[in-house]
Amino acid sequence: MTKQLPLIGFLFASLMSHAAVSFAKEEAIEAPIYYKIEEPFVINFSNQSNNRVRFLQVKVALMAKQQTIIDSAILNLPMIQDELRTLFSEQNYNTVSTLDGRKKLHALATEDIQSLLREESGVEGLEKVYFTSFIVQ
């Protein structure tokens, strides 16, 4: 039994060090930080919809894992809003009313804002643009 004590001690120490490394890795994962753009985007599609009254209303939130990215987005908020408003206005009712069209618009919005932040602030790391509300009528 006394010969097994060092082995048990070694195994216990190994397990504890493995647990400590796993905990450190979990701590290194950065939690997402969200910034919600308060003003919804409202787009009138009458020109793109054969003069039928059609609207798109989108609420947007940005997600990053570093506060500096969110700070840069807040600093450049007027440009981000203009970029998104322009992007949304370029769409048409038939496109945004489908799931596939919405997914493509989502990808375009994310790419456009990432590019804008890269050009204006030199920062990279905006993870995603979320549509927290998406109403088409």
C-alpha positions in Angstrom: 0.0 0.0 0.0 2.8 2.4 0.8 4.3 1.8 -2.6 1.0 2.9 -4.2 0.9 6.2 -2.4 3.4 8.0 -4.6 1.6 6.7 -7.7 -1.7 7.9 -6.4 -0.2 11.2 -5.5 1.3 11.5 -9.0 -2.1 10.7 -10.6 -3.9 13.2 -8.4 -1.4 15.9 -9.2 -1.7 15.2 -13.0 -5.5 15.4 -12.8 -5.3 18.7 -10.9 -2.9 20.2 -13.4 -5.1 19.1 -16.3 -8.1 20.7 -14.6 -6.2 23.9 -14.1 -5.1 24.0 -17.7 -8.7 23.4 -18.9 -10.0 26.1 -16.6 -7.4 28.6 -17.9 -8.4 27.7 -21.5 -12.1 28.4 -20.7 -11.2 31.7 -19.1 -9.3 32.7 -22.2 -12.4 32.5 -24.3 -13.7 36.0 -24.6 -17.4 36.6 -24.0 -19.3 38.4 -26.7 -20.1 42.1 -26.3 -23.2 43.4 -28.0 -24.0 46.9 -29.1 -27.6 47.5 -30.1 -28.3 50.3 -32.6 -31.3 52.0 -31.1 -32.8 53.5 -34.2 -34.5 51.0 -36.5 -33.9 51.2 -40.2 -37.2 51.8 -42.1 -37.0 51.5 -45.9 -39.8 52.3 -48.4 -39.7 49.9 -51.3 -42.3 51.6 -53.5 -39.7 52.4 -56.2 -38.5 48.9 -56.3 -42.0 47.3 -56.1 -43.8 48.8 -59.1 -45.1 51.6 -56.9 -46.8 49.3 -54.4 -46.4 50.4 -50.9 -43.8 48.0 -49.3 -41.7 48.6 -46.3 -38.7 47.0 -44.5 -38.0 47.7 -40.9 -34.8 46.3 -39.5 -33.3 46.6 -36.0 -29.6 45.9 -35.8 -27.1 44.8 -33.2 -23.3 44.4 -33.5 -21.3 41.7 -31.8 -17.5 41.6 -31.1 -15.4 40.0 -28.5 -13.3 43.0 -27.7 -14.5 46.3 -26.3 -12.2 48.3 -28.6 -14.2 47.0 -31.6 -17.5 48.1 -30.1 -15.9 51.5 -29.1 -14.8 51.9 -32.7 -18.3 51.0 -34.0 -19.9 53.6 -31.6 -17.4 56.2 -32.7 -18.3 55.5 -36.4 -22.0 55.0 -35.8 -23.2 57.7 -38.3 -21.2 56.0 -41.1 -22.4 52.5 -40.1 -26.0 53.7 -40.1 -25.5 55.3 -43.5 -23.8 52.2 -44.9 -26.7 50.0 -43.6 -29.4 52.4 -44.8 -27.8 52.4 -48.3 -27.5 48.6 -48.3 -31.1 48.1 -47.2 -32.3 50.6 -49.8 -30.6 48.7 -52.6 -32.7 45.6 -51.9 -36.2 44.9 -53.2 -39.2 43.4 -51.6 -39.1 40.1 -53.4 -35.5 39.5 -52.3 -35.8 40.4 -48.6 -39.1 38.6 -48.1 -37.4 35.2 -48.6 -35.2 33.4 -46.1 -32.4 33.0 -48.6 -32.5 36.8 -49.4 -32.4 37.6 -45.8 -29.4 35.4 -45.2 -27.6 37.1 -48.1 -28.5 40.5 -46.8 -27.2 39.5 -43.4 -23.8 38.4 -44.9 -23.6 41.6 -46.9 -24.3 43.8 -43.8 -21.6 42.0 -41.8 -19.0 42.3 -44.6 -19.8 46.0 -45.2 -19.5 47.0 -41.6 -16.3 44.9 -41.1 -14.9 46.7 -44.1 -16.0 50.1 -42.9 -14.4 49.6 -39.5 -11.2 48.3 -41.1 -10.9 51.4 -43.3 -11.9 54.0 -40.8 -10.3 52.7 -37.6 -7.9 50.0 -38.7 -9.6 47.6 -36.4 -10.6 44.0 -37.2 -12.7 41.7 -35.1 -16.4 42.6 -35.6 -17.8 39.1 -35.4 -21.3 39.5 -36.6 -24.2 41.9 -37.4 -27.5 40.6 -36.1 -31.0 41.6 -37.3 -32.8 41.7 -33.9 -36.1 42.5 -35.7 -36.8 42.1 -39.4 -40.3 43.2 -40.6 -41.3 43.1 -44.3 -44.8 44.3 -45.3 
